[in-house]
Amino acid sequence: MDDWACIVGGVERRSDDRYLVVNPFSGEAVGQVSRSRAADIEDALQAATAGSAETADLAAHQRAAVLRRLADLMSAHREEFITLLIAEGGKPRRNAEGETARAIETILISAEEAVRICGEVIPLDRTLPGEGCVGIVQRFPVGVVLGITPFNFPLNLACHKLGPAVASGNAIILKPASATPLSSLLLGRLLVEAGYPPAAVSVLICRPDEAEMLAADQRIGCLSFTGSPDVGWHLRSRATYAKVTLELGGNGAVIVHEDCDLSRVAFRIIEGGFSQAGQVCISVQRVFVHRPLFEPLLSRLSELTDALVVGDPSDPKTDVGSMISKEAAEHALKRIQDACSGGATLVKGGSLSGALLQPTILTGTKAGMEVNCREVFAPIITVTPYDTFEQAVAEVNDSVYGLQAGVFTRDLLRARYAFSHLKVGTVVIGDIPTFRVDIMPYGGVKRSGCGREGPRYAIEEMTDTRMMIIRDP
């Protein structure tokens, strides 16, 4: 079992306050981690502030070169990252392989965007006072970026903070989830090895109250948070001096109209609902089905669920691994039981063994049940019939969340109606809401967050616009 140190200004530090990172499937300890002390946090802030002056002076090609070297180092450590993701998060091996590949791609995309940070020239002589004047708009780094990441994609989401921060010339302080810190600690080591100024790199393992103090510190120029809505919106209220990007939860919905390929739809819904044990903010949770297709689709979903392999995440054959903890799985099971007590029908699943929750399908649920109105973050989907397409859109919108929605239809007018009326950050026509590629703008509305990720769009969040006016002599 390795002993992991936090990183403060590019230097590894250990403390007497250590805890064990535990494999949620086996219960075995996979690493010992030093928590950051108050002095470590203050030193990281001071180092980042000083380091940000150095990173701001790096030319675009230098920042891009650092990121390309980081991608090469990540590729060299690919198997180590995969092993860590399986061990610390209970992620099935093929999901861990996919996340590692995506993380490397995110860093390479960030390298490309580092040399594309453009401004504009504004002719100011539209009015008489502006005659003889020209305006030049350019983007500059905010200084220090604080990236707070969740347990479910601990590597790729860390790269979505770190990559754009480096691309735009900022210092980066990463605060990963305490349950899954190991991949981020390795990532921080590799960024220093790739040649980024050490003072500008910190990875802190701290408690929620200490993370809150970090977010509220005036030296933080941008807070980029991915996690639960309650925590995210609270941190936004505390981060009064920083720019804030929140990538929060959702109760992802998919509309299935009768003019679609039923077999493909069923396969994608199962993939979107049960992959990563449903612990994805854009996981399929609510399925609204045109009534003529309701019974055929439900039958096909049941068959596909029966075929899933649920178990040891280190086994390459496993489709669905454990949830992050036994407590999280028990909480999800309670929601299933409450729905059934309220009149819902359990079609599949609903049983628990340790942190393994069997993939679950429910019908006959009501909009106000927690399996619908809250983010379950578990392998649970509800299936509900509808009569008109407009009714389905209204039911999707009947939510405090608005991250992404999927719509299966071949009708262009219905697709345009969905795009115009669905109150979400992204509408995916012909696929599930779980679709994401790392170059796209990603984020939601309502309680699902504010701002956008994706390297190009995150760079906009991590930079300030500054204008220079030149007047003719």
C-alpha positions, 0 to 999 in steps of 0.5 A: 500500500503506497503512502501518498503526500499532498502537493504544495507549490510543487513539493510533496508534503506529508502530515500526521493526519492520514487516512486510508483510501478504501476500495468500495467493492472489496473494502481493502485499503489501497492507499494512505493519504496525508491530509493537508494542514492549515499551514499547507493550505496557506502555503499553497495559496501563497505559492500559487499567487507567486507562481501565477505571475510566472505562468502569466508570462509563459508564451502560448507555445510554452503552455501548449508544450507543457500540456503535450508533455503532460499527455505523453507522461499520462500515456506512459503511466496509463496502466497506473491510472487505470489501476488507481481508478479501479481501486479507489472508485470501484470503476469497472476496468473498461470504464477506467480505460475509457476515462484514462483515454478521455483524460489524455484527450482533454489535456491534448485539446487544452494544448490546442486551445492554448494557442487559440486564445484570441481577442478582437479589434473594435472600431470605436469611431461609430460615434463622434467621441470615438473618432480616431480611437481603436479598441483592442480586447484581449484575455488575461489569466485570472491568476489562481484557479481552484478546481474541486472535483467529485469521486465519479470521474476523478481523473478526467474531471481533474483534467477539465480543471487543470488543462484549461488553467494551464492553457490560459496561464493560471496557477492551479490548486486541485482539491479532489474528493477524499474518497478518490484522491490518488489519480489527482495526486499522480496527475499533479506530480506529472504536471510538475514533471512536465515542466509547469512552474512548481509554485503554480501546482498544488493538490490538497486533500482537505475537509469540506470546511477547509475547502470552503475557506479556500473558495472564499479566499480573495486570492482565488481568481476562479472557482471551478466546482463539479459536485452536488448542487447543495454544496456547489451553490453554497460555495458560490455564495462564499466565493464572492471575489472569484469567477465561479463555474458550477457543474452540478447534478441532474436527473437526466431524461430521455424522450422515446417517440414511436419513430425510432429504432427500438433496439438501439434505443433500448441498448443506449438507455441501459448503457446510459442508466447503468454504466458507472453504476449510474454515478454520472451527473448525466446518467439516464434516470427518467425515461418517457416513452410514447405509449405505443412503444411502452410495453415493447421497450420495457420488455427489451430493457428488462432483457438487456438488464438481465444480461448485465454482469454485475460484480468485481470491477477488476474483472474485464467482463463486469458491466456494472461495478460497485457504488462509491460506498455501502452507505450510498448504495443503501440510500439509493435502495431506500429511495427504491423502497419508498417509491414502491411503497408509494405505488411504483412497480419494481420491474428489475433489480432492487436488491443490494449486496455491500456496495453493489446495487442491482440495476433497477427499473421502476414503472408507475412512479410519480413526478414527486417521488425522489427517484424522479425529482432528485438526482439518484446517482445510482443504477436506477431508471424510471419508465413512464408512458406519454401520449403527446410529444409536447406532454413529454417535453413538459414532463422533462421540464418539470424538474429543478434540474436542467443539465442534458436531455436525450430525444429519440425521434426522426422528425425534424419538427419534433427535434426543433420543438425539443431544442426550443422548449427543453430547459437544459444545457444540451439537447441530444437528438438521436441519443441519450443525455449521457453523451459527452465529448470533451471538446463540447461546451458542457453545463446546465441551467437551473439547479444544474449549474452555471458556466461551461466546461470543455477546454475552450469554454473553460478558458473563457471562465478562467480568464478576464477580458481587458480592453486597451483604447488607443487614440490617434495623437 
